[in-house]
Amino acid sequence: MDNETFWNLAGALCAADPAVAEGSIMGSRCLRVGGEFFTMPDHRSGALVVKLPRARVAELVEAGIGERFAPAGHVFSEWVSAPGSDEDRWRALLAEGKAFVAG
């Protein structure tokens, strides 16, 4: 996913829910819900990075849909990196991430 596609999807989320807002983390732009960070584009790979429950991350990795997010070699257990360009899948993952963090 390229940044433009990510921010198009992000813009739709922000427009649909005033609790979703742009922020920053680790020097990168991200989306937050209720002040909590839940997604960003991976500028190195172009993948979608989303916070999800550990079990869901493991499921996505096992299914070959995502990879564990591990910047600088440190694995974040509740974060998945989803490469590719399937906007419907990413829209669904964004909704899951938002619900998980907001819930």
C-alpha positions in Angstrom: 0.0 0.0 0.0 1.3 3.4 -0.8 0.9 6.4 1.5 -1.7 8.0 -0.8 -3.9 4.9 -0.5 -3.4 4.7 3.2 -4.4 8.3 3.8 -7.4 8.0 1.5 -8.7 5.2 3.6 -7.7 7.1 6.8 -9.5 10.2 5.6 -12.7 8.2 5.2 -12.3 6.8 8.8 -11.7 10.3 10.2 -14.8 11.7 8.3 -17.0 8.9 9.6 -15.9 9.0 13.2 -14.8 12.2 15.0 -13.0 10.0 17.6 -10.5 9.1 14.9 -7.7 11.7 14.4 -4.3 12.0 12.9 -1.3 11.9 15.2 2.3 10.9 15.2 4.3 8.1 16.7 8.0 7.1 16.2 8.4 10.1 14.0 5.6 9.0 11.6 2.1 10.1 10.9 -0.5 7.7 12.3 -4.2 7.5 13.3 -5.4 7.5 16.8 -8.8 6.7 18.3 -9.6 8.1 21.8 -6.0 9.3 21.9 -4.6 5.8 21.4 -2.4 4.9 18.4 -3.9 2.1 16.2 -2.5 2.3 12.7 0.1 3.8 10.4 1.7 3.0 7.0 5.1 1.4 7.1 7.2 3.9 5.1 9.9 1.3 4.5 7.7 -1.5 3.0 4.5 0.3 2.1 2.6 -2.2 4.3 -0.4 -1.3 6.6 0.5 -1.6 10.3 -2.4 -2.2 12.6 -2.8 -2.9 16.4 -4.9 -6.0 17.0 -5.2 -8.6 19.7 -2.3 -11.1 19.9 -4.4 -14.0 18.8 -5.7 -12.1 15.7 -2.1 -11.2 14.8 -1.1 -14.8 15.0 -4.0 -15.8 12.9 -3.2 -13.3 10.2 0.5 -14.3 10.2 -0.4 -18.0 10.0 -2.8 -17.3 7.1 0.0 -15.5 5.2 -2.0 -12.2 5.3 0.4 -10.4 7.6 3.8 -10.4 9.3 4.7 -9.5 12.8 5.6 -5.9 13.0 9.2 -5.7 14.2 10.9 -2.3 13.7 14.6 -2.5 14.5 14.2 -6.2 15.2 11.9 -5.7 18.2 8.6 -7.7 17.7 5.5 -5.9 18.9 3.1 -8.7 19.8 -0.1 -6.8 19.2 0.9 -5.3 15.9 0.6 -6.8 12.4 2.2 -5.5 9.1 -0.1 -6.3 6.2 1.6 -6.0 2.8 -0.1 -5.8 -0.5 -2.7 -3.6 -2.0 -6.1 -5.1 -1.2 -8.1 -2.1 -0.1 -11.1 -4.1 1.0 -8.9 -6.2 3.3 -7.1 -3.1 4.7 -10.4 -1.3 5.2 -11.5 -4.3 7.3 -8.2 -4.4 9.2 -8.5 -0.7 9.9 -12.0 -1.2 11.3 -10.7 -4.2 13.5 -7.8 -2.1 14.8 -10.1 0.9 15.6 -12.6 -1.4 17.4 -9.8 -3.1 19.4 -8.2 0.1 20.6 -11.4 1.9 21.2 -13.0 -1.1 23.0 
